[in-house]
Amino acid sequence: MTNTKSIFKWLITLLIPLAIYAIPDYEGTDLAPKAPLFFAFTAWAVTAWIMETLPTTVVACVLTLIYTLFITKPGIAFGPWTTFMPWFVLAGLIIADVMERTGLGKRIALNGMLAMGGSLNKTLFALGFVGLIMAILVPSGQARDVIFIAIAQGLCFALNLDPKSRMSSAIIMAGFFAAIAPNLFCLSAGETTLQALAVVSESTGVSETWFNFFLIMAPFNVLYVFGSMALVLLIKGKEQFEGESHLRSVLQMRLSEMGPLSKDEIKILVILLIGIVGFVTETWHGLPGAFTFALVGMLCFFPGIGLSDQQTLRRINVSFLIFLSGCMSIGFVANDMNVPAWASSIILPMLDGTGITGTVTLSYVFGVLINFLMTPMAAVSSIGSSLGNIAIQLGFDPYVIIYPFLYGLDQYVFPYEIGYLLYAFMTGAVTLRHIAPALLVRMAVMLFLVPFLLLPYWKLIGFVK
């Protein structure tokens, strides 16, 4: 039975790319001659990720090599490694490892949860508050995912929860939302956000500062974070557990077990603050903020600091960097195949004449739909420049389309859609049928909030005229 299922998955993985290569007629378009091959191989990778016929990292590696051998030059296929992203994420993962080992991340979370009270509901919302703080301190969604999922797992173990229960799903998802929902709180909070802004800035010449992004996005994102945390109550449903009255004492016990703030915790906190200051003050010192943060993160290995060593590199998920760069490679090769211009010719007529409300709404919908087909990083890398240029052609700031698109990409139902959610499922303490209804509710509510709450706020501050 298992063998039959595996054969079926492989057939799907091979037939879809063949159909994409053979059936569509690309004659008369501005696409490069090898674009059909690009679409076919990319479709294979996306289908393989969905069907899980091969490990995600292996698929990303094979895709990059295929691009190099059959479609484009090595400098293009491996172009993501020349950008800030892999090095920025590597620094974030190293810092996350240090914060987990020293206990700083756990200490911040426990203190935040205790400050909000001892009930489960208050504790869940406290995680959202801590998530916003950590979005500034740890500018990597993947790194925060590691920290918060570990905290959530610890709560499940401490409360002796059944890993297949609604309560277990609720607590793990509370950690997940606390880590990922603030990705649009500040410019440096998430990998996809940073990549989107880099792509748009390069193609349109319109850049965004940390402080301006914060003004435009932070107030709405606070609502988004706590709205996401409210969905945890929907996941929990009517399920209760006997230990809720002892939750505060459990949190206090976990905090007391950690003892006083250690020298290593102080060290990593100082490194974090230096890195964030270097990022935020990019316009003053003129050094690229992401590279500055990455360099500061490497201080963990230096003599006299001694927070990391060779064992750190063995512990962290370096394979994630290959997956991340493979997704970005899709965008690099897409540009070489002239896909952005081709995509613009298709999308522009859909948005033309819809007005600002229609444009913002459709941008969000595009993000939701494309997330079923490829990862968020691949999406912004491949069509981010198209969307930015379309906005300019329509007379808008390019980020008026990009930001709703990013919120659309943050809507998902299935683990394959985004690596962060897949990591949460790897705990074995999340059940899809428990969380899917809540995620669908969030997706639907955002379809209303983006045009009727976020857009009026943008008009109020002058971002949209």
Disulfide bonds with the S-S distance in Angstrom:
none
